[in-house]
Amino acid sequence: MKLFRAISERLRKKQEFHYARISSYGICDSIFRVDGPVQWANTIPVNGLDTSLIGKRWVGNRWVG
């Protein structure tokens, strides 16, 4: 029982990071979640797994389309 509680507590505290992947044309082609921060050239941090961003263009600092 202690093991179950320990695993459950760890999963509750686990931090998630969400990103939009941007194509070479500046268009979001996917949204994904990772367990740690990334600094990839073709990714933009987003709030949650917002799939409505797929197909939109990233222009400067905002979504268009």
PQR file of N, CA, C, O and H, with PARSE charges and radii, in Angstrom:
ATOM      1  N   MET A   1       0.820  -1.197   0.000 -0.4000 1.5000
ATOM      2  CA  MET A   1       0.000   0.000   0.000 -0.0000 2.0000
ATOM      3  C   MET A   1       0.866   1.264   0.000  0.5500 1.7000
ATOM      4  O   MET A   1       0.524   2.250  -0.652 -0.5500 1.4000
ATOM      5  N   LYS A   2       1.985   1.234   0.730 -0.4000 1.5000
ATOM      6  CA  LYS A   2       2.865   2.410   0.765 -0.0000 2.0000
ATOM      7  C   LYS A   2       3.450   2.692  -0.612  0.5500 1.7000
ATOM      8  O   LYS A   2       3.598   3.849  -1.005 -0.5500 1.4000
ATOM      9  H   LYS A   2       2.263   0.433   1.259  0.4000 1.0000
ATOM     10  N   LEU A   3       3.781   1.636  -1.339 -0.4000 1.5000
ATOM     11  CA  LEU A   3       4.334   1.804  -2.677 -0.0000 2.0000
ATOM     12  C   LEU A   3       3.311   2.473  -3.591  0.5500 1.7000
ATOM     13  O   LEU A   3       3.646   3.396  -4.333 -0.5500 1.4000
ATOM     14  H   LEU A   3       3.661   0.696  -1.019  0.4000 1.0000
ATOM     15  N   PHE A   4       2.078   2.012  -3.536 -0.4000 1.5000
ATOM     16  CA  PHE A   4       1.014   2.607  -4.340 -0.0000 2.0000
ATOM     17  C   PHE A   4       0.850   4.089  -4.016  0.5500 1.7000
ATOM     18  O   PHE A   4       0.730   4.912  -4.923 -0.5500 1.4000
ATOM     19  H   PHE A   4       1.806   1.262  -2.932  0.4000 1.0000
ATOM     20  N   ARG A   5       0.844   4.429  -2.738 -0.4000 1.5000
ATOM     21  CA  ARG A   5       0.709   5.819  -2.321 -0.0000 2.0000
ATOM     22  C   ARG A   5       1.883   6.667  -2.804  0.5500 1.7000
ATOM     23  O   ARG A   5       1.695   7.802  -3.243 -0.5500 1.4000
ATOM     24  H   ARG A   5       0.942   3.760  -2.001  0.4000 1.0000
ATOM     25  N   ALA A   6       3.084   6.118  -2.723 -0.4000 1.5000
ATOM     26  CA  ALA A   6       4.277   6.849  -3.163 -0.0000 2.0000
ATOM     27  C   ALA A   6       4.224   7.123  -4.666  0.5500 1.7000
ATOM     28  O   ALA A   6       4.534   8.231  -5.106 -0.5500 1.4000
ATOM     29  H   ALA A   6       3.236   5.196  -2.367  0.4000 1.0000
ATOM     30  N   ILE A   7       3.839   6.134  -5.443 -0.4000 1.5000
ATOM     31  CA  ILE A   7       3.738   6.302  -6.898 -0.0000 2.0000
ATOM     32  C   ILE A   7       2.634   7.290  -7.236  0.5500 1.7000
ATOM     33  O   ILE A   7       2.810   8.153  -8.096 -0.5500 1.4000
ATOM     34  H   ILE A   7       3.588   5.234  -5.086  0.4000 1.0000
ATOM     35  N   SER A   8       1.513   7.170  -6.570 -0.4000 1.5000
ATOM     36  CA  SER A   8       0.393   8.078  -6.805 -0.0000 2.0000
ATOM     37  C   SER A   8       0.783   9.518  -6.491  0.5500 1.7000
ATOM     38  O   SER A   8       0.446  10.426  -7.251 -0.5500 1.4000
ATOM     39  H   SER A   8       1.370   6.469  -5.871  0.4000 1.0000
ATOM     40  N   GLU A   9       1.477   9.736  -5.401 -0.4000 1.5000
ATOM     41  CA  GLU A   9       1.916  11.080  -5.022 -0.0000 2.0000
ATOM     42  C   GLU A   9       2.899  11.641  -6.040  0.5500 1.7000
ATOM     43  O   GLU A   9       2.827  12.822  -6.379 -0.5500 1.4000
ATOM     44  H   GLU A   9       1.750   8.998  -4.784  0.4000 1.0000
ATOM     45  N   ARG A  10       3.808  10.822  -6.530 -0.4000 1.5000
ATOM     46  CA  ARG A  10       4.788  11.270  -7.527 -0.0000 2.0000
ATOM     47  C   ARG A  10       4.105  11.689  -8.824  0.5500 1.7000
ATOM     48  O   ARG A  10       4.479  12.695  -9.428 -0.5500 1.4000
ATOM     49  H   ARG A  10       3.867   9.863  -6.255  0.4000 1.0000
ATOM     50  N   LEU A  11       3.115  10.930  -9.250 -0.4000 1.5000
ATOM     51  CA  LEU A  11       2.399  11.256 -10.479 -0.0000 2.0000
ATOM     52  C   LEU A  11       1.603  12.546 -10.330  0.5500 1.7000
ATOM     53  O   LEU A  11       1.485  13.308 -11.290 -0.5500 1.4000
ATOM     54  H   LEU A  11       2.811  10.113  -8.760  0.4000 1.0000
ATOM     55  N   ARG A  12       1.064  12.801  -9.162 -0.4000 1.5000
ATOM     56  CA  ARG A  12       0.312  14.034  -8.931 -0.0000 2.0000
ATOM     57  C   ARG A  12       1.204  15.261  -9.008  0.5500 1.7000
ATOM     58  O   ARG A  12       0.765  16.314  -9.473 -0.5500 1.4000
ATOM     59  H   ARG A  12       1.160  12.182  -8.382  0.4000 1.0000
ATOM     60  N   LYS A  13       2.449  15.145  -8.560 -0.4000 1.5000
ATOM     61  CA  LYS A  13       3.374  16.272  -8.535 -0.0000 2.0000
ATOM     62  C   LYS A  13       4.141  16.441  -9.842  0.5500 1.7000
ATOM     63  O   LYS A  13       4.846  17.435 -10.018 -0.5500 1.4000
ATOM     64  H   LYS A  13       2.806  14.290  -8.183  0.4000 1.0000
ATOM     65  N   LYS A  14       4.018  15.504 -10.743 -0.4000 1.5000
ATOM     66  CA  LYS A  14       4.766  15.521 -11.996 -0.0000 2.0000
ATOM     67  C   LYS A  14       4.402  16.744 -12.832  0.5500 1.7000
ATOM     68  O   LYS A  14       3.228  17.005 -13.094 -0.5500 1.4000
ATOM     69  H   LYS A  14       3.445  14.697 -10.601  0.4000 1.0000
ATOM     70  N   GLN A  15       5.407  17.476 -13.239 -0.4000 1.5000
ATOM     71  CA  GLN A  15       5.175  18.669 -14.043 -0.0000 2.0000
ATOM     72  C   GLN A  15       5.146  18.282 -15.518  0.5500 1.7000
ATOM     73  O   GLN A  15       5.910  17.426 -15.963 -0.5500 1.4000
ATOM     74  H   GLN A  15       6.361  17.264 -13.027  0.4000 1.0000
ATOM     75  N   GLU A  16       4.261  18.922 -16.261 -0.4000 1.5000
ATOM     76  CA  GLU A  16       4.144  18.665 -17.692 -0.0000 2.0000
ATOM     77  C   GLU A  16       4.442  19.938 -18.462  0.5500 1.7000
ATOM     78  O   GLU A  16       4.124  21.038 -18.009 -0.5500 1.4000
ATOM     79  H   GLU A  16       3.641  19.618 -15.899  0.4000 1.0000
ATOM     80  N   PHE A  17       5.051  19.785 -19.621 -0.4000 1.5000
ATOM     81  CA  PHE A  17       5.372  20.907 -20.487 -0.0000 2.0000
ATOM     82  C   PHE A  17       4.737  20.633 -21.846  0.5500 1.7000
ATOM     83  O   PHE A  17       4.887  19.542 -22.396 -0.5500 1.4000
ATOM     84  H   PHE A  17       5.310  18.892 -19.988  0.4000 1.0000
ATOM     85  N   HIS A  18       4.034  21.613 -22.383 -0.4000 1.5000
ATOM     86  CA  HIS A  18       3.320  21.459 -23.656 -0.0000 2.0000
ATOM     87  C   HIS A  18       3.942  22.373 -24.700  0.5500 1.7000
ATOM     88  O   HIS A  18       4.294  23.520 -24.421 -0.5500 1.4000
ATOM     89  H   HIS A  18       3.911  22.500 -21.936  0.4000 1.0000
ATOM     90  N   TYR A  19       4.067  21.837 -25.910 -0.4000 1.5000
ATOM     91  CA  TYR A  19       4.701  22.582 -26.998 -0.0000 2.0000
ATOM     92  C   TYR A  19       3.947  22.373 -28.300  0.5500 1.7000
ATOM     93  O   TYR A  19       3.316  21.339 -28.520 -0.5500 1.4000
ATOM     94  H   TYR A  19       3.781  20.905 -26.136  0.4000 1.0000
ATOM     95  N   ALA A  20       4.029  23.382 -29.157 -0.4000 1.5000
ATOM     96  CA  ALA A  20       3.554  23.274 -30.535 -0.0000 2.0000
ATOM     97  C   ALA A  20       4.787  23.092 -31.405  0.5500 1.7000
ATOM     98  O   ALA A  20       5.781  23.800 -31.238 -0.5500 1.4000
ATOM     99  H   ALA A  20       4.541  24.223 -28.978  0.4000 1.0000
ATOM    100  N   ARG A  21       4.725  22.150 -32.327 -0.4000 1.5000
ATOM    101  CA  ARG A  21       5.827  21.972 -33.282 -0.0000 2.0000
ATOM    102  C   ARG A  21       5.485  22.770 -34.529  0.5500 1.7000
ATOM    103  O   ARG A  21       4.384  22.663 -35.069 -0.5500 1.4000
ATOM    104  H   ARG A  21       3.918  21.576 -32.463  0.4000 1.0000
ATOM    105  N   ILE A  22       6.435  23.563 -34.973 -0.4000 1.5000
ATOM    106  CA  ILE A  22       6.227  24.458 -36.104 -0.0000 2.0000
ATOM    107  C   ILE A  22       7.004  23.949 -37.312  0.5500 1.7000
ATOM    108  O   ILE A  22       8.191  23.639 -37.211 -0.5500 1.4000
ATOM    109  H   ILE A  22       7.330  23.650 -34.534  0.4000 1.0000
ATOM    110  N   SER A  23       6.325  23.865 -38.459 -0.4000 1.5000
ATOM    111  CA  SER A  23       6.970  23.410 -39.693 -0.0000 2.0000
ATOM    112  C   SER A  23       7.885  24.503 -40.236  0.5500 1.7000
ATOM    113  O   SER A  23       7.924  25.615 -39.708 -0.5500 1.4000
ATOM    114  H   SER A  23       5.361  24.117 -38.542  0.4000 1.0000
ATOM    115  N   SER A  24       8.611  24.177 -41.284 -0.4000 1.5000
ATOM    116  CA  SER A  24       9.502  25.161 -41.905 -0.0000 2.0000
ATOM    117  C   SER A  24       8.721  26.322 -42.524  0.5500 1.7000
ATOM    118  O   SER A  24       9.303  27.360 -42.838 -0.5500 1.4000
ATOM    119  H   SER A  24       8.579  23.274 -41.712  0.4000 1.0000
ATOM    120  N   TYR A  25       7.401  26.153 -42.702 -0.4000 1.5000
ATOM    121  CA  TYR A  25       6.539  27.213 -43.225 -0.0000 2.0000
ATOM    122  C   TYR A  25       5.908  28.046 -42.111  0.5500 1.7000
ATOM    123  O   TYR A  25       5.127  28.958 -42.382 -0.5500 1.4000
ATOM    124  H   TYR A  25       6.928  25.310 -42.446  0.4000 1.0000
ATOM    125  N   GLY A  26       6.243  27.734 -40.865 -0.4000 1.5000
ATOM    126  CA  GLY A  26       5.704  28.470 -39.728 -0.0000 2.0000
ATOM    127  C   GLY A  26       4.336  28.007 -39.281  0.5500 1.7000
ATOM    128  O   GLY A  26       3.667  28.702 -38.516 -0.5500 1.4000
ATOM    129  H   GLY A  26       6.878  26.993 -40.645  0.4000 1.0000
ATOM    130  N   ILE A  27       3.903  26.833 -39.750 -0.4000 1.5000
ATOM    131  CA  ILE A  27       2.571  26.319 -39.432 -0.0000 2.0000
ATOM    132  C   ILE A  27       2.682  25.212 -38.389  0.5500 1.7000
ATOM    133  O   ILE A  27       3.539  24.333 -38.477 -0.5500 1.4000
ATOM    134  H   ILE A  27       4.446  26.268 -40.372  0.4000 1.0000
ATOM    135  N   CYS A  28       1.793  25.277 -37.402 -0.4000 1.5000
ATOM    136  CA  CYS A  28       1.768  24.254 -36.351 -0.0000 2.0000
ATOM    137  C   CYS A  28       1.279  22.938 -36.947  0.5500 1.7000
ATOM    138  O   CYS A  28       0.191  22.870 -37.520 -0.5500 1.4000
ATOM    139  H   CYS A  28       1.096  25.991 -37.331  0.4000 1.0000
ATOM    140  N   ASP A  29       2.088  21.901 -36.806 -0.4000 1.5000
ATOM    141  CA  ASP A  29       1.659  20.603 -37.321 -0.0000 2.0000
ATOM    142  C   ASP A  29       1.409  19.572 -36.223  0.5500 1.7000
ATOM    143  O   ASP A  29       0.932  18.471 -36.501 -0.5500 1.4000
ATOM    144  H   ASP A  29       2.971  21.956 -36.341  0.4000 1.0000
ATOM    145  N   SER A  30       1.731  19.928 -34.967 -0.4000 1.5000
ATOM    146  CA  SER A  30       1.409  19.033 -33.857 -0.0000 2.0000
ATOM    147  C   SER A  30       1.570  19.744 -32.520  0.5500 1.7000
ATOM    148  O   SER A  30       2.262  20.756 -32.408 -0.5500 1.4000
ATOM    149  H   SER A  30       2.118  20.822 -34.741  0.4000 1.0000
ATOM    150  N   ILE A  31       0.910  19.187 -31.514 -0.4000 1.5000
ATOM    151  CA  ILE A  31       1.010  19.642 -30.136 -0.0000 2.0000
ATOM    152  C   ILE A  31       1.455  18.418 -29.333  0.5500 1.7000
ATOM    153  O   ILE A  31       0.935  17.320 -29.530 -0.5500 1.4000
ATOM    154  H   ILE A  31       0.348  18.366 -31.605  0.4000 1.0000
ATOM    155  N   PHE A  32       2.413  18.608 -28.434 -0.4000 1.5000
ATOM    156  CA  PHE A  32       2.871  17.459 -27.660 -0.0000 2.0000
ATOM    157  C   PHE A  32       3.221  17.844 -26.239  0.5500 1.7000
ATOM    158  O   PHE A  32       3.424  19.018 -25.929 -0.5500 1.4000
ATOM    159  H   PHE A  32       2.836  19.500 -28.274  0.4000 1.0000
ATOM    160  N   ARG A  33       3.291  16.834 -25.374 -0.4000 1.5000
ATOM    161  CA  ARG A  33       3.603  16.994 -23.967 -0.0000 2.0000
ATOM    162  C   ARG A  33       4.894  16.247 -23.662  0.5500 1.7000
ATOM    163  O   ARG A  33       5.109  15.137 -24.147 -0.5500 1.4000
ATOM    164  H   ARG A  33       3.127  15.881 -25.626  0.4000 1.0000
ATOM    165  N   VAL A  34       5.750  16.865 -22.854 -0.4000 1.5000
ATOM    166  CA  VAL A  34       6.976  16.217 -22.387 -0.0000 2.0000
ATOM    167  C   VAL A  34       7.106  16.434 -20.883  0.5500 1.7000
ATOM    168  O   VAL A  34       6.444  17.302 -20.314 -0.5500 1.4000
ATOM    169  H   VAL A  34       5.575  17.767 -22.459  0.4000 1.0000
ATOM    170  N   ASP A  35       7.959  15.645 -20.249 -0.4000 1.5000
ATOM    171  CA  ASP A  35       8.116  15.716 -18.797 -0.0000 2.0000
ATOM    172  C   ASP A  35       9.086  16.791 -18.344  0.5500 1.7000
ATOM    173  O   ASP A  35       9.161  17.092 -17.152 -0.5500 1.4000
ATOM    174  H   ASP A  35       8.497  14.940 -20.711  0.4000 1.0000
ATOM    175  N   GLY A  36       9.826  17.373 -19.270 -0.4000 1.5000
ATOM    176  CA  GLY A  36      10.781  18.413 -18.913 -0.0000 2.0000
ATOM    177  C   GLY A  36      10.835  19.469 -20.002  0.5500 1.7000
ATOM    178  O   GLY A  36      10.404  19.226 -21.129 -0.5500 1.4000
ATOM    179  H   GLY A  36       9.764  17.129 -20.237  0.4000 1.0000
ATOM    180  N   PRO A  37      11.359  20.629 -19.674 -0.5600 1.5000
ATOM    181  CA  PRO A  37      11.429  21.693 -20.675  0.2800 2.0000
ATOM    182  C   PRO A  37      12.393  21.352 -21.811  0.5500 1.7000
ATOM    183  O   PRO A  37      13.395  20.667 -21.608 -0.5500 1.4000
ATOM    184  N   VAL A  38      12.072  21.841 -23.005 -0.4000 1.5000
ATOM    185  CA  VAL A  38      12.945  21.647 -24.172 -0.0000 2.0000
ATOM    186  C   VAL A  38      13.258  23.006 -24.780  0.5500 1.7000
ATOM    187  O   VAL A  38      12.513  23.968 -24.590 -0.5500 1.4000
ATOM    188  H   VAL A  38      11.258  22.398 -23.170  0.4000 1.0000
ATOM    189  N   GLN A  39      14.349  23.078 -25.502 -0.4000 1.5000
ATOM    190  CA  GLN A  39      14.731  24.308 -26.193 -0.0000 2.0000
ATOM    191  C   GLN A  39      15.083  23.975 -27.634  0.5500 1.7000
ATOM    192  O   GLN A  39      16.221  24.142 -28.073 -0.5500 1.4000
ATOM    193  H   GLN A  39      14.954  22.296 -25.656  0.4000 1.0000
ATOM    194  N   TRP A  40      14.081  23.502 -28.353 -0.4000 1.5000
ATOM    195  CA  TRP A  40      14.272  23.143 -29.748 -0.0000 2.0000
ATOM    196  C   TRP A  40      13.855  24.313 -30.619  0.5500 1.7000
ATOM    197  O   TRP A  40      12.912  25.037 -30.298 -0.5500 1.4000
ATOM    198  H   TRP A  40      13.157  23.366 -27.997  0.4000 1.0000
ATOM    199  N   ALA A  41      14.556  24.491 -31.710 -0.4000 1.5000
ATOM    200  CA  ALA A  41      14.314  25.633 -32.602 -0.0000 2.0000
ATOM    201  C   ALA A  41      12.905  25.641 -33.186  0.5500 1.7000
ATOM    202  O   ALA A  41      12.354  26.714 -33.432 -0.5500 1.4000
ATOM    203  H   ALA A  41      15.322  23.903 -31.971  0.4000 1.0000
ATOM    204  N   ASN A  42      12.318  24.489 -33.410 -0.4000 1.5000
ATOM    205  CA  ASN A  42      11.013  24.435 -34.084 -0.0000 2.0000
ATOM    206  C   ASN A  42       9.855  24.190 -33.116  0.5500 1.7000
ATOM    207  O   ASN A  42       8.832  23.632 -33.513 -0.5500 1.4000
ATOM    208  H   ASN A  42      12.765  23.617 -33.210  0.4000 1.0000
ATOM    209  N   THR A  43      10.002  24.601 -31.847 -0.4000 1.5000
ATOM    210  CA  THR A  43       8.925  24.427 -30.874 -0.0000 2.0000
ATOM    211  C   THR A  43       8.595  25.736 -30.174  0.5500 1.7000
ATOM    212  O   THR A  43       9.451  26.603 -29.995 -0.5500 1.4000
ATOM    213  H   THR A  43      10.833  25.054 -31.524  0.4000 1.0000
ATOM    214  N   ILE A  44       7.334  25.855 -29.785 -0.4000 1.5000
ATOM    215  CA  ILE A  44       6.850  27.026 -29.066 -0.0000 2.0000
ATOM    216  C   ILE A  44       6.062  26.524 -27.858  0.5500 1.7000
ATOM    217  O   ILE A  44       5.174  25.686 -28.018 -0.5500 1.4000
ATOM    218  H   ILE A  44       6.639  25.151 -29.930  0.4000 1.0000
ATOM    219  N   PRO A  45       6.359  27.009 -26.665 -0.5600 1.5000
ATOM    220  CA  PRO A  45       5.574  26.592 -25.494  0.2800 2.0000
ATOM    221  C   PRO A  45       4.120  27.045 -25.631  0.5500 1.7000
ATOM    222  O   PRO A  45       3.851  28.166 -26.065 -0.5500 1.4000
ATOM    223  N   VAL A  46       3.190  26.172 -25.261 -0.4000 1.5000
ATOM    224  CA  VAL A  46       1.767  26.492 -25.297 -0.0000 2.0000
ATOM    225  C   VAL A  46       1.115  26.074 -23.985  0.5500 1.7000
ATOM    226  O   VAL A  46       1.699  25.321 -23.206 -0.5500 1.4000
ATOM    227  H   VAL A  46       3.408  25.262 -24.909  0.4000 1.0000
ATOM    228  N   ASN A  47      -0.091  26.564 -23.746 -0.4000 1.5000
ATOM    229  CA  ASN A  47      -0.847  26.215 -22.539 -0.0000 2.0000
ATOM    230  C   ASN A  47      -1.713  24.994 -22.807  0.5500 1.7000
ATOM    231  O   ASN A  47      -2.775  25.107 -23.420 -0.5500 1.4000
ATOM    232  H   ASN A  47      -0.565  27.176 -24.379  0.4000 1.0000
ATOM    233  N   GLY A  48      -1.277  23.852 -22.362 -0.4000 1.5000
ATOM    234  CA  GLY A  48      -2.068  22.634 -22.506 -0.0000 2.0000
ATOM    235  C   GLY A  48      -2.007  22.047 -23.906  0.5500 1.7000
ATOM    236  O   GLY A  48      -1.300  22.538 -24.786 -0.5500 1.4000
ATOM    237  H   GLY A  48      -0.415  23.759 -21.864  0.4000 1.0000
ATOM    238  N   LEU A  49      -2.770  20.983 -24.079 -0.4000 1.5000
ATOM    239  CA  LEU A  49      -2.803  20.276 -25.360 -0.0000 2.0000
ATOM    240  C   LEU A  49      -3.911  20.852 -26.238  0.5500 1.7000
ATOM    241  O   LEU A  49      -4.902  20.181 -26.526 -0.5500 1.4000
ATOM    242  H   LEU A  49      -3.345  20.584 -23.364  0.4000 1.0000
ATOM    243  N   ASP A  50      -3.733  22.091 -26.655 -0.4000 1.5000
ATOM    244  CA  ASP A  50      -4.728  22.819 -27.448 -0.0000 2.0000
ATOM    245  C   ASP A  50      -4.581  22.471 -28.927  0.5500 1.7000
ATOM    246  O   ASP A  50      -3.811  23.103 -29.651 -0.5500 1.4000
ATOM    247  H   ASP A  50      -2.928  22.636 -26.421  0.4000 1.0000
ATOM    248  N   THR A  51      -5.323  21.466 -29.363 -0.4000 1.5000
ATOM    249  CA  THR A  51      -5.210  21.011 -30.749 -0.0000 2.0000
ATOM    250  C   THR A  51      -5.804  21.988 -31.755  0.5500 1.7000
ATOM    251  O   THR A  51      -5.628  21.812 -32.961 -0.5500 1.4000
ATOM    252  H   THR A  51      -5.949  20.953 -28.776  0.4000 1.0000
ATOM    253  N   SER A  52      -6.509  23.022 -31.277 -0.4000 1.5000
ATOM    254  CA  SER A  52      -7.051  24.024 -32.204 -0.0000 2.0000
ATOM    255  C   SER A  52      -5.929  24.833 -32.861  0.5500 1.7000
ATOM    256  O   SER A  52      -6.172  25.530 -33.846 -0.5500 1.4000
ATOM    257  H   SER A  52      -6.652  23.164 -30.298  0.4000 1.0000
ATOM    258  N   LEU A  53      -4.709  24.752 -32.331 -0.4000 1.5000
ATOM    259  CA  LEU A  53      -3.572  25.467 -32.911 -0.0000 2.0000
ATOM    260  C   LEU A  53      -3.029  24.787 -34.169  0.5500 1.7000
ATOM    261  O   LEU A  53      -2.331  25.420 -34.961 -0.5500 1.4000
ATOM    262  H   LEU A  53      -4.511  24.186 -31.531  0.4000 1.0000
ATOM    263  N   ILE A  54      -3.344  23.506 -34.356 -0.4000 1.5000
ATOM    264  CA  ILE A  54      -2.841  22.777 -35.513 -0.0000 2.0000
ATOM    265  C   ILE A  54      -3.404  23.414 -36.784  0.5500 1.7000
ATOM    266  O   ILE A  54      -4.612  23.602 -36.921 -0.5500 1.4000
ATOM    267  H   ILE A  54      -3.911  22.992 -33.713  0.4000 1.0000
ATOM    268  N   GLY A  55      -2.513  23.736 -37.694 -0.4000 1.5000
ATOM    269  CA  GLY A  55      -2.891  24.374 -38.945 -0.0000 2.0000
ATOM    270  C   GLY A  55      -2.760  25.884 -38.911  0.5500 1.7000
ATOM    271  O   GLY A  55      -2.839  26.533 -39.955 -0.5500 1.4000
ATOM    272  H   GLY A  55      -1.531  23.583 -37.583  0.4000 1.0000
ATOM    273  N   LYS A  56      -2.562  26.456 -37.732 -0.4000 1.5000
ATOM    274  CA  LYS A  56      -2.391  27.904 -37.627 -0.0000 2.0000
ATOM    275  C   LYS A  56      -0.926  28.275 -37.830  0.5500 1.7000
ATOM    276  O   LYS A  56      -0.028  27.464 -37.603 -0.5500 1.4000
ATOM    277  H   LYS A  56      -2.497  25.929 -36.885  0.4000 1.0000
ATOM    278  N   ARG A  57      -0.705  29.501 -38.259 -0.4000 1.5000
ATOM    279  CA  ARG A  57       0.654  29.991 -38.520 -0.0000 2.0000
ATOM    280  C   ARG A  57       1.129  30.827 -37.329  0.5500 1.7000
ATOM    281  O   ARG A  57       0.375  31.633 -36.783 -0.5500 1.4000
ATOM    282  H   ARG A  57      -1.435  30.159 -38.443  0.4000 1.0000
ATOM    283  N   TRP A  58       2.386  30.624 -36.936 -0.4000 1.5000
ATOM    284  CA  TRP A  58       3.016  31.408 -35.879 -0.0000 2.0000
ATOM    285  C   TRP A  58       3.744  32.567 -36.546  0.5500 1.7000
ATOM    286  O   TRP A  58       4.685  32.364 -37.314 -0.5500 1.4000
ATOM    287  H   TRP A  58       2.999  29.969 -37.380  0.4000 1.0000
ATOM    288  N   VAL A  59       3.297  33.790 -36.243 -0.4000 1.5000
ATOM    289  CA  VAL A  59       3.887  34.986 -36.838 -0.0000 2.0000
ATOM    290  C   VAL A  59       4.393  35.871 -35.705  0.5500 1.7000
ATOM    291  O   VAL A  59       3.603  36.458 -34.964 -0.5500 1.4000
ATOM    292  H   VAL A  59       2.534  33.955 -35.619  0.4000 1.0000
ATOM    293  N   GLY A  60       5.692  35.961 -35.578 -0.4000 1.5000
ATOM    294  CA  GLY A  60       6.293  36.791 -34.528 -0.0000 2.0000
ATOM    295  C   GLY A  60       6.044  36.258 -33.137  0.5500 1.7000
ATOM    296  O   GLY A  60       6.825  35.456 -32.624 -0.5500 1.4000
ATOM    297  H   GLY A  60       6.334  35.485 -36.179  0.4000 1.0000
ATOM    298  N   ASN A  61       4.954  36.701 -32.518 -0.4000 1.5000
ATOM    299  CA  ASN A  61       4.631  36.228 -31.169 -0.0000 2.0000
ATOM    300  C   ASN A  61       3.148  35.916 -31.009  0.5500 1.7000
ATOM    301  O   ASN A  61       2.611  35.975 -29.902 -0.5500 1.4000
ATOM    302  H   ASN A  61       4.320  37.352 -32.934  0.4000 1.0000
ATOM    303  N   ARG A  62       2.481  35.581 -32.128 -0.4000 1.5000
ATOM    304  CA  ARG A  62       1.051  35.262 -32.045 -0.0000 2.0000
ATOM    305  C   ARG A  62       0.658  34.256 -33.129  0.5500 1.7000
ATOM    306  O   ARG A  62       1.378  34.046 -34.105 -0.5500 1.4000
ATOM    307  H   ARG A  62       2.916  35.534 -33.027  0.4000 1.0000
ATOM    308  N   TRP A  63      -0.511  33.643 -32.919 -0.4000 1.5000
ATOM    309  CA  TRP A  63      -1.068  32.688 -33.871 -0.0000 2.0000
ATOM    310  C   TRP A  63      -1.993  33.411 -34.847  0.5500 1.7000
ATOM    311  O   TRP A  63      -2.774  34.279 -34.459 -0.5500 1.4000
ATOM    312  H   TRP A  63      -1.095  33.814 -32.126  0.4000 1.0000
ATOM    313  N   VAL A  64      -1.890  33.036 -36.116 -0.4000 1.5000
ATOM    314  CA  VAL A  64      -2.726  33.613 -37.159 -0.0000 2.0000
ATOM    315  C   VAL A  64      -3.404  32.475 -37.910  0.5500 1.7000
ATOM    316  O   VAL A  64      -2.786  31.450 -38.200 -0.5500 1.4000
ATOM    317  H   VAL A  64      -1.256  32.330 -36.432  0.4000 1.0000
ATOM    318  N   GLY A  65      -4.660  32.664 -38.215 -0.4000 1.5000
ATOM    319  CA  GLY A  65      -5.346  31.673 -39.032 -0.0000 2.0000
ATOM    320  C   GLY A  65      -6.360  30.939 -38.301  0.5500 1.7000
ATOM    321  O   GLY A  65      -7.020  30.068 -38.867 -0.5500 1.4000
ATOM    322  H   GLY A  65      -5.162  33.497 -37.980  0.4000 1.0000
TER
END
